[in-house]
């Protein structure tokens, strides 16, 4: 899992600076050490670039090339090694001659995000891949956004940017004009690449046993279905959820999930924290001897940016009222995955309800659809009429906004006197429209 939480203080690396000036430092190591003392901080590279050597621990720290300008190039020479690398913005990281991988993924699950034109490149002098997926890594996801890319530079045939092994699952997600140049992918492991329209993957890719590319404008924002019963887990807010006890994930909304399939966890579901809502990938199904494990998909990586209004589509295979719905992040401001409440709500959902579901008969109450606000729309469509003789109209009598477990809306069968027609046992459809 990733442990960096960007959004704190900024420490500037300004190559050639003789001594510390405020938050500016003359070496990358000095700036990084200061940033690591303040978890959630960012190291910003000021200038056109620099050459570095040594070992750098990026755990808890983002790497930024500066806002509003073209980021510089960080050339890594003489055995440079990175650990804990999770978020790179607007920086070109170029491996010159390391002799071994610049970054080896840690055990478990790891996500790397490249944003705002960031890139990983290697030249002919680099005999090892820039990123090596380790045998102890269960899942590695790399998300490239806003014109970021892999490959290029001088492009030595033995110096791929990502090398995958058969023991782990490697996924790369390309968004908003990002791309992969030739010879950037290698290794014996399968690499799955999902790309939005306008992104690209060049050929050939050296030695990759089975890399596949799928293009879809919405591919990176879909889940098979929604969770309806999640056993207690550990790891809230980390991007890696592990069942608190051994046991299978179990059927969700009538569907049985396999490894690699995506599921959406809704806010309000028992055991689901607000920060954990949203899309997940099944890494381990679980059974009588092992716990289930969920990890964030690469396109929704731990600490990746959530833009207000982002929509995630659900497949229509499920059996419940939320199957096939679209969920939008209704948060007012951007935030990072696993650090806050994105306020996911379905756009529209419909439930078949009997007036007999109310107390007394004459009321239909829906509690299975999240309601964003009391201004959300509600309609009643009669399906089967049962003793509605005195009913003159159907109308909303109450609404409580909230997530699952909190939200409810009531439709009332009314008689001329304005009171409930308790004899009305009709069945109808209640539709909630949140956006």
Secondary structure by P-SEA (a helix, b strand, c coil): ccccccccbbbbbbcccccccccccccaaaaaaaaaacccbbbbbcccccccccccccccbbbbcccccbbbbbbbccbbbbccccccccbbbbbcccccccccccccbbbbbbccccbbbbccccccccccccccccbbbbbbcccccccccccccccccbbbcccbbbbbbbccccccccccccccbbbbbbbccccccccccccccbbbbbbcccccccccccccccccccccccccccccccccccccccccccccbbbbbbcccccccccccccccccccccccbbbbbbbcccccccccccccbbbbbbccccccccbbbbbcccccccccccccccccccbbbbbbbccccccccbbbbcccccccccbbbbbbbcccccccccccccccccccccccccbbbbbbcccccccccccbbbbbbbbbcc
